[in-house]
Amino acid sequence: MQTKMAIYLGKAFKRSARESLLSTSMIALALLVSAPMAHAAAVSITLTQNGTATAGGSVDFDATITNLTSSTIFLTGSRGSAPSPLSVDVTNFGIYLQLNSPVSLGPGQSLKNIDAFTVAIGSSATSGLYGGSFSVLGGANESAGDLLGSANFQTNVSVGAAQQALQWSAAEQYDQGVDTSVAMHPSGLVLEVHQSHAVGNFGLWYRVGMVNGPSVTWGGSQSLGLSEGSWPNFAISKEGYVIFVRSSGQFKSGSELRYQVGKIDPYGGINQSITWLHYGDWDAGFHSSIAINDNGVIVGVHETGHSSTGLYYRVGHLTNPARGDYSVTWDSGPYGVHYDDGINPHIALNNKNEVVEVHQVTGESLLHYRRGTVSGGTIHFAGSQRYDNDAVRPAVALLDSGLVVELHAGTYARTGQLSTTNSQLIDWSNSVKISNHEGTYPPGTYPAVATNGAYVVGTWEYHFDGITGQLFYSVAGIP
């Protein structure tokens, strides 16, 4: 008689984290025979969990099965029921067992390290020990069978910062303008820069602010004294040196990149002004992004300054500010280094010299990222990874903890965590909408984001009349 065996998930459970087990440990499940049929010994199963279980993620289990003595055993899988907060409905990101493929077994044989099943964990799950019932059925056909044995399986779910949704404050308007950018200092000082909102006016303006819990207290708007320029953005060092970069023109063709270095008191008031110390050119190009860390490393990315789709980076440092030389020395060489193709690049740098770069695919609503590290004047980029199939105009911030905060057009935000098992990857959460304002132009056009490790500030523009840009901001605390 041919016997069939089915593996299914019964009632699931969650225990205290104090009962947790190592996520990569071997879990030996001895399945005691309750209806022995033709089997002479208990079925023994050893499970090995591969990887770490996180909210919104999944882990695979391999199995070694012994003491199966029937003529031929066919293993099949079925999903069982599970109480809230777990669910067998994959659209709810529940937890379930799924046999990856059917296998057959002859008399006295063992199955070793087969792909047994996958455990998927709900995105809303909290840290703790999750599990369910693992049972073996044997019978003459698929519709009927005797319970040969059962045991519990367990997996320890770890919920890190990347899976914890940031609590963004209600959006507040702080100015009028377009093409905003923002930078933060560990003191809580915020620097914001944008282009004029008036049609035909390309003047650039900035504000100084201070984070005050879930809000920013802003000083008055101040002119940068420039009659034209586009895509302005700031970076601020721990000493209070401000690096300001911009495109020389409004269009890509023939655009040049300019930079300025200034000084501000990072512990001063919100109505102070930046004292400018140096003016220079840094590359041919368009739509740049700049960052600096506590090691004094400067990284910048930008689009090419002509009709192609190239993306370029540079690495540098302030030459010798202690002796009054506030110029930037470009350690990567006299020209930009090509690293990818696309538009709307943005780069973030932490104090471990780790970088995350995001950009949009030219002519597509597709977003990609690259991880990397900086050393010797070079950004050692990993491969390009797709992370959104329907989004545009990204911005990114990176913490020393490896937490990544990303915003993109439409005022959507997501968090991520630098993977510790794969240096190319970021483990992303789902994106969430952080503002419900809607304008006649795509809402939240060209957002910006910055962090000081304790808070993250996002800024963006709305066009309620199709002409005038209204600037808004939101603040989130870092868990």
C-alpha positions as CSV (number, residue, x, y, z in Angstrom):
1,M,0.0,0.0,0.0
2,Q,1.3,3.4,-0.9
3,T,1.3,5.8,2.1
4,K,1.3,9.6,1.8
5,M,2.5,12.0,4.4
6,A,1.5,15.7,4.8
7,I,3.1,18.4,6.8
8,Y,0.9,21.2,8.1
9,L,0.8,24.2,10.4
10,G,-1.5,23.9,13.4
11,K,-2.3,26.4,16.1
12,A,0.5,29.0,16.3
13,F,1.7,30.6,19.5
14,K,4.0,33.3,20.9
15,R,6.1,33.0,24.0
16,S,8.0,35.5,26.1
17,A,11.3,36.7,24.7
18,R,12.9,35.3,27.8
19,E,12.3,31.9,26.3
20,S,14.1,32.9,23.1
21,L,16.4,30.6,21.2
22,L,19.2,31.3,18.8
23,S,17.8,32.0,15.3
24,T,20.4,29.7,13.6
25,S,20.2,26.9,16.2
26,M,19.4,23.3,15.3
27,I,15.9,22.4,16.5
28,A,15.4,18.6,17.0
29,L,11.8,17.5,16.8
30,A,11.2,13.8,17.8
31,L,7.8,12.9,16.4
32,L,6.2,10.3,18.6
33,V,4.1,7.7,16.8
34,S,0.5,7.8,17.9
35,A,-0.8,5.5,15.2
36,P,2.1,3.2,14.3
37,M,0.6,1.6,11.3
38,A,3.5,-0.3,9.5
39,H,6.2,1.9,11.0
40,A,8.6,0.2,13.4
41,A,10.1,3.3,15.0
42,A,9.3,6.9,15.7
43,V,9.8,9.4,12.9
44,S,12.7,11.8,13.8
45,I,13.1,15.2,12.2
46,T,15.9,17.7,12.7
47,L,15.3,21.3,11.5
48,T,17.9,23.9,10.8
49,Q,16.8,27.5,10.5
50,N,18.6,29.6,7.9
51,G,18.9,33.3,8.6
52,T,17.3,35.6,11.1
53,A,13.5,36.1,11.5
54,T,12.5,39.8,11.2
55,A,9.1,41.5,11.0
56,G,8.0,41.6,7.4
57,G,10.6,39.0,6.4
58,S,10.9,35.3,6.2
59,V,13.3,32.4,7.0
60,D,13.8,29.0,5.5
61,F,14.0,25.7,7.3
62,D,16.0,22.7,6.1
63,A,15.0,19.2,7.4
64,T,16.7,15.9,7.9
65,I,14.1,13.1,8.3
66,T,14.9,9.6,9.5
67,N,13.1,6.4,10.6
68,L,10.7,6.4,7.8
69,T,10.1,2.7,6.9
70,S,7.1,2.5,4.6
71,S,7.6,1.4,1.0
72,T,7.4,4.9,-0.5
73,I,6.7,8.2,1.3
74,F,5.5,11.3,-0.5
75,L,5.9,14.6,1.4
76,T,3.3,17.3,0.7
77,G,2.7,20.6,2.3
78,S,-0.4,22.5,3.3
79,R,-1.0,25.8,5.2
80,G,-2.8,25.6,8.5
81,S,-4.7,28.1,10.7
82,A,-3.0,30.6,13.0
83,P,-4.5,33.1,15.5
84,S,-3.9,36.8,15.5
85,P,-1.4,38.5,15.2
86,L,-0.3,35.7,12.9
87,S,-2.1,34.9,9.7
88,V,-2.0,32.3,7.0
89,D,-3.1,34.9,4.4
90,V,0.1,36.0,2.6
91,T,-1.5,39.3,1.8
92,N,-1.5,40.0,5.5
93,F,2.1,38.9,5.8
94,G,1.2,36.1,8.2
95,I,3.3,33.2,9.4
96,Y,2.9,29.9,7.5
97,L,4.6,26.7,6.4
98,Q,5.0,25.8,2.8
99,L,6.8,22.8,1.5
100,N,9.1,24.0,-1.2
101,S,8.9,20.8,-3.3
102,P,7.5,17.2,-3.1
103,V,10.1,14.5,-2.5
104,S,9.9,10.6,-2.4
105,L,11.6,8.2,0.0
106,G,12.3,4.5,-0.3
107,P,12.5,2.0,2.6
108,G,15.1,2.7,5.2
109,Q,16.3,5.9,3.5
110,S,16.9,9.3,5.1
111,L,16.2,12.7,3.8
112,K,19.1,15.1,4.5
113,N,19.0,18.9,4.4
114,I,16.0,19.1,2.1
115,D,14.3,22.5,1.6
116,A,11.4,21.8,4.0
117,F,9.4,25.0,4.4
118,T,9.4,28.8,4.7
119,V,8.2,30.8,7.7
120,A,6.9,34.3,6.9
121,I,6.4,36.8,9.7
122,G,3.9,39.6,9.7
123,S,5.2,43.2,9.2
124,S,3.4,44.3,12.4
125,A,5.0,41.5,14.5
126,T,6.9,42.5,17.7
127,S,10.0,40.9,19.0
128,G,9.5,37.5,20.6
129,L,9.4,33.7,20.2
130,Y,6.9,32.6,17.6
131,G,5.9,29.1,16.6
132,G,3.3,26.5,15.7
133,S,2.4,22.9,15.6
134,F,4.3,20.6,13.2
135,S,2.6,17.3,12.5
136,V,3.1,14.2,10.3
137,L,0.2,12.4,8.7
138,G,0.2,9.1,7.1
139,G,-2.5,7.4,5.1
140,A,-3.6,5.6,2.0
141,N,-4.6,8.8,0.1
142,E,-4.3,12.6,0.3
143,S,-7.8,13.2,1.8
144,A,-7.4,10.9,4.8
145,G,-4.6,10.0,7.1
146,D,-3.5,9.1,10.6
147,L,-1.5,11.3,12.9
148,L,1.9,9.7,13.2
149,G,3.4,12.4,15.4
150,S,3.6,16.1,16.2
151,A,5.8,18.6,17.9
152,N,6.2,22.4,18.1
153,F,8.5,24.5,15.9
154,Q,9.8,27.9,17.1
155,T,11.5,30.9,15.6
156,N,12.8,34.0,17.4
157,V,11.6,37.2,15.8
158,S,13.9,40.2,16.1
159,V,12.4,43.6,15.3
160,G,15.0,46.2,14.7
161,A,14.8,49.9,14.0
162,A,14.3,49.3,10.3
163,Q,11.0,47.5,11.0
164,Q,9.8,50.1,13.5
165,A,7.8,52.8,11.8
166,L,9.1,56.3,12.6
167,Q,6.5,58.6,14.1
168,W,6.5,61.6,11.9
169,S,5.1,64.9,13.2
170,A,2.2,66.7,11.4
171,A,3.6,68.6,8.4
172,E,4.0,72.3,8.9
173,Q,4.7,75.1,6.4
174,Y,7.8,77.1,7.0
175,D,8.5,79.1,3.8
176,Q,7.8,79.4,0.1
177,G,10.2,78.0,-2.5
178,V,11.3,75.0,-4.6
179,D,14.1,72.5,-4.7
180,T,14.7,72.3,-0.9
181,S,17.6,70.6,0.8
182,V,18.4,70.2,4.5
183,A,21.3,69.4,6.8
184,M,21.6,68.7,10.5
185,H,24.2,69.1,13.3
186,P,24.5,66.9,16.4
187,S,23.5,70.0,18.5
188,G,20.1,69.9,16.8
189,L,20.9,72.9,14.5
190,V,19.1,72.6,11.1
191,L,20.2,74.3,7.9
192,E,17.7,74.5,5.0
193,V,18.3,76.0,1.5
194,H,16.0,76.4,-1.4
195,Q,15.4,78.3,-4.6
196,S,13.0,81.2,-4.9
197,H,9.3,80.4,-5.5
198,A,8.8,83.4,-7.8
199,V,8.5,82.6,-11.5
200,G,11.6,83.8,-13.3
201,N,13.4,84.4,-10.1
202,F,16.3,82.0,-9.5
203,G,17.6,83.5,-6.2
204,L,18.7,81.1,-3.4
205,W,17.7,81.4,0.2
206,Y,18.4,79.6,3.5
207,R,17.1,79.3,7.0
208,V,18.7,78.3,10.3
209,G,16.5,76.3,12.7
210,M,16.7,74.3,15.9
211,V,15.0,71.0,16.6
212,N,12.6,71.3,19.5
213,G,11.1,67.9,20.1
214,P,8.6,67.1,17.3
215,S,9.1,70.5,15.6
216,V,11.7,72.9,14.3
217,T,12.0,76.5,15.5
218,W,13.0,78.5,12.4
219,G,14.9,81.8,12.0
220,G,14.2,84.2,9.3
221,S,14.8,83.5,5.6
222,Q,18.2,84.9,4.4
223,S,19.5,85.5,0.9
224,L,22.6,83.8,-0.3
225,G,23.3,86.8,-2.5
226,L,23.2,84.8,-5.8
227,S,21.0,85.9,-8.7
228,E,20.8,82.4,-10.2
229,G,21.5,78.8,-9.5
230,S,19.6,75.5,-9.0
231,W,19.6,72.4,-6.9
232,P,21.2,74.0,-3.9
233,N,22.2,71.8,-1.0
234,F,24.1,72.0,2.3
235,A,26.3,69.8,4.5
236,I,27.6,70.8,7.9
237,S,30.7,69.5,9.7
238,K,31.0,68.9,13.5
239,E,33.0,72.1,13.8
240,G,30.3,74.1,12.0
241,Y,31.9,74.4,8.6
242,V,29.1,74.6,6.0
243,I,29.6,73.3,2.5
244,F,27.1,74.7,0.0
245,V,26.9,73.3,-3.6
246,R,24.7,74.3,-6.5
247,S,24.3,74.0,-10.3
248,S,25.2,77.1,-12.2
249,G,22.2,76.9,-14.5
250,Q,18.6,75.8,-14.6
251,F,19.2,73.1,-17.3
252,K,21.5,70.1,-17.6
253,S,23.3,71.0,-20.8
254,G,26.4,73.0,-20.1
255,S,25.8,73.2,-16.4
256,E,28.7,73.7,-14.0
257,L,28.9,72.8,-10.3
258,R,30.0,75.5,-7.8
259,Y,30.7,75.2,-4.1
260,Q,31.2,77.6,-1.2
261,V,32.6,76.9,2.3
262,G,31.4,78.9,5.3
263,K,31.2,78.9,9.1
264,I,28.3,78.9,11.5
265,D,28.1,78.5,15.3
266,P,26.4,75.1,15.7
267,Y,25.3,76.0,19.2
268,G,24.3,79.6,18.3
269,G,20.9,81.2,17.6
270,I,18.5,80.6,14.8
271,N,18.9,84.1,13.4
272,Q,22.7,83.9,12.9
273,S,24.1,84.1,9.4
274,I,26.7,81.9,7.7
275,T,30.1,83.6,7.2
276,W,31.4,82.6,3.8
277,L,35.1,81.9,3.6
278,H,35.8,80.3,0.2
279,Y,34.2,80.1,-3.3
280,G,35.2,77.5,-5.9
281,D,34.3,75.3,-8.9
282,W,34.3,71.5,-8.4
283,D,33.1,69.9,-11.6
284,A,31.1,70.0,-14.8
285,G,27.7,68.6,-13.9
286,F,24.2,69.1,-12.7
287,H,21.9,68.3,-9.7
288,S,24.4,67.5,-7.0
289,S,24.2,66.1,-3.5
290,I,26.9,66.6,-0.8
291,A,27.7,65.1,2.6
292,I,30.4,65.3,5.3
293,N,31.1,63.2,8.4
294,D,32.9,63.7,11.7
295,N,36.1,62.4,10.1
296,G,36.1,65.3,7.7
297,V,35.4,63.1,4.7
298,I,33.3,64.8,2.0
299,V,31.4,62.9,-0.6
300,G,29.4,64.3,-3.5
301,V,27.4,62.8,-6.4
302,H,25.9,64.5,-9.4
303,E,24.4,64.1,-12.9
304,T,26.5,64.7,-15.9
305,G,26.6,68.2,-17.3
306,H,25.5,67.2,-20.8
307,S,22.8,65.2,-22.5
308,S,24.0,61.7,-21.3
309,T,22.7,59.9,-18.2
310,G,25.9,59.3,-16.3
311,L,26.2,59.7,-12.6
312,Y,29.5,60.7,-11.0
313,Y,31.0,60.9,-7.5
314,R,33.9,62.8,-5.8
315,V,35.6,62.4,-2.5
316,G,37.5,65.2,-0.7
317,H,38.3,67.1,2.5
318,L,38.7,70.7,3.6
319,T,42.3,71.5,2.8
320,N,43.6,73.1,6.0
321,P,41.0,75.2,7.8
322,A,43.2,75.5,10.9
323,R,45.6,77.6,8.7
324,G,42.9,79.5,6.9
325,D,42.7,77.3,3.7
326,Y,39.0,76.5,3.4
327,S,39.2,75.1,-0.1
328,V,38.2,71.5,-0.8
329,T,41.0,69.1,-1.8
330,W,39.5,66.4,-4.1
331,D,41.2,63.1,-3.1
332,S,39.3,61.2,-5.8
333,G,41.1,63.2,-8.5
334,P,40.5,66.3,-10.6
335,Y,37.3,65.0,-12.3
336,G,34.2,63.1,-11.3
337,V,34.3,59.3,-11.2
338,H,31.6,57.6,-13.2
339,Y,29.7,55.0,-11.0
340,D,26.2,54.5,-12.6
341,D,23.6,56.0,-14.9
342,G,20.4,57.7,-13.9
343,I,18.9,61.0,-12.5
344,N,18.2,62.7,-9.2
345,P,21.1,61.2,-7.2
346,H,21.4,61.7,-3.5
347,I,24.1,60.4,-1.1
348,A,24.4,59.9,2.7
349,L,27.5,59.2,4.7
350,N,28.0,58.1,8.3
351,N,30.9,58.3,10.7
352,K,32.0,54.7,9.8
353,N,32.7,55.9,6.3
354,E,29.7,53.9,5.0
355,V,27.6,55.4,2.2
356,V,24.2,54.9,0.7
357,E,23.4,56.4,-2.6
358,V,19.9,56.5,-4.2
359,H,18.8,57.6,-7.6
360,Q,16.0,57.3,-10.2
361,V,16.3,55.4,-13.5
362,T,16.2,57.8,-16.4
363,G,12.7,58.1,-17.9
364,E,11.2,55.5,-15.4
365,S,9.5,55.5,-12.0
366,L,12.1,53.1,-10.7
367,L,14.4,53.7,-7.7
368,H,17.8,52.1,-7.1
369,Y,20.4,52.2,-4.3
370,R,24.0,51.4,-3.9
371,R,25.9,50.7,-0.6
372,G,29.5,51.5,-0.3
373,T,32.5,52.4,1.8
374,V,35.0,55.3,1.4
375,S,38.7,54.9,1.7
376,G,41.8,56.3,0.0
377,G,39.7,58.8,-2.0
378,T,37.5,56.1,-3.5
379,I,33.9,55.1,-2.9
380,H,33.9,51.3,-3.1
381,F,30.3,50.8,-4.4
382,A,28.5,47.5,-4.3
383,G,26.1,46.6,-7.1
384,S,23.0,48.6,-7.9
385,Q,19.8,47.3,-6.3
386,R,16.2,48.0,-7.2
387,Y,14.1,49.0,-4.1
388,D,10.9,50.6,-5.5
389,N,9.0,49.9,-8.8
390,D,6.8,53.0,-8.7
391,A,8.5,56.0,-7.2
392,V,10.6,59.0,-8.2
393,R,12.9,61.7,-6.8
394,P,14.5,60.0,-3.7
395,A,16.5,61.4,-0.8
396,V,18.4,59.5,1.9
397,A,20.0,59.8,5.3
398,L,22.2,57.2,7.1
399,L,23.0,56.7,10.8
400,D,26.0,55.1,12.4
401,S,23.7,52.3,13.6
402,G,23.1,51.4,10.0
403,L,19.6,52.7,10.0
404,V,18.6,54.3,6.7
405,V,15.8,56.8,6.2
406,E,14.5,57.4,2.7
407,L,11.9,59.9,1.3
408,H,10.6,60.2,-2.2
409,A,8.1,62.2,-4.1
410,G,4.5,62.1,-2.8
411,T,5.8,62.5,0.8
412,Y,6.4,58.8,1.2
413,A,9.0,57.6,3.7
414,R,10.6,54.3,4.5
415,T,13.3,53.0,6.8
416,G,16.0,50.4,6.1
417,Q,18.8,48.6,7.9
418,L,22.2,47.9,6.4
419,S,22.3,44.1,6.1
420,T,25.0,42.5,8.3
421,T,25.0,39.3,6.2
422,N,25.3,40.8,2.8
423,S,27.3,44.0,2.3
424,Q,25.4,44.9,-0.9
425,L,21.9,44.9,0.6
426,I,19.6,47.0,2.7
427,D,16.7,45.4,4.5
428,W,13.8,47.8,3.8
429,S,10.4,48.4,5.4
430,N,7.4,49.3,3.4
431,S,7.0,53.0,2.5
432,V,4.4,55.1,4.4
433,K,2.8,58.4,3.5
434,I,3.8,61.1,6.1
435,S,1.6,64.0,4.8
436,N,-1.8,64.2,3.3
437,H,-1.5,67.6,1.6
438,E,-2.3,67.4,-2.1
439,G,-1.4,70.1,-4.6
440,T,-2.0,70.5,-8.3
441,Y,1.6,69.5,-9.0
442,P,2.8,66.1,-7.8
443,P,2.8,66.5,-4.0
444,G,6.1,66.4,-2.1
445,T,8.1,67.1,-5.2
446,Y,11.9,66.7,-4.6
447,P,11.9,66.0,-0.9
448,A,15.0,66.2,1.3
449,V,16.0,64.4,4.5
450,A,18.8,64.7,7.1
451,T,19.5,63.3,10.5
452,N,21.8,64.0,13.5
453,G,21.3,60.5,15.0
454,A,18.6,61.6,17.5
455,Y,16.1,63.1,15.0
456,V,15.4,63.1,11.3
457,V,14.0,66.1,9.5
458,G,12.3,65.9,6.1
459,T,11.4,68.9,3.9
460,W,9.5,69.1,0.6
461,E,7.4,71.4,-1.6
462,Y,3.8,71.6,-2.7
463,H,2.2,73.6,-5.5
464,F,-1.3,74.3,-4.5
465,D,-1.9,76.7,-7.4
466,G,0.4,75.1,-9.9
467,I,2.9,78.0,-9.7
468,T,3.9,78.9,-6.1
469,G,5.9,76.4,-4.2
470,Q,5.0,76.0,-0.5
471,L,7.7,74.5,1.7
472,F,6.8,72.0,4.5
473,Y,8.7,70.0,7.0
474,S,8.2,67.1,9.4
475,V,10.3,65.7,12.3
476,A,10.6,62.1,13.6
477,G,12.5,60.8,16.6
478,I,15.0,57.9,16.1
479,P,14.0,54.9,18.3
